[in-house]
Amino acid sequence: MSEEQVKELENPLEQTVLPEGPLKHLLVDYVGNKLQPVGDQVTLEMLLTVISEEFPEVLLVVAEENFIRGYQQAMQDINFMSTTQEKVVEPQEALEAEIVDE
């Protein structure tokens, strides 16, 4: 793995966006023309910055959905852990009761 690929994994916002379709091409061109980046390479961070300035509703909906999904996952994890703990505690209590009876 190259040093550049490692850097992109560490900070995905610095990843260069390639225009691989009509919409991506339009967005990359728009952001490139607006920000005039060095080397004409548009990063994900640049794209998100422009979208947040000019069309914040899009990012707000994504952020809200992400929050709700995270909250739902946390509730599922809590339910799973409490169910798992009950299954572990019951046999342990029975074993402790046997030891006390002896």
Sequence and secondary structure as in RCSB ss.txt:
>XXXX:A:sequence
MSEEQVKELENPLEQTVLPEGPLKHLLVDYVGNKLQPVGDQVTLEMLLTVISEEFPEVLLVVAEENFIRGYQQAM
QDINFMSTTQEKVVEPQEALEAEIVDE
>XXXX:A:secstr
  HHHHHHHH GGGSB    SHHHHHHHHHHHHHH  GGG  BHHHHHHHHHHH HHHHHHHHHHHHHHHHHHHH
HHHHHHHHHHHHHHHHHHHHHHHHHH 
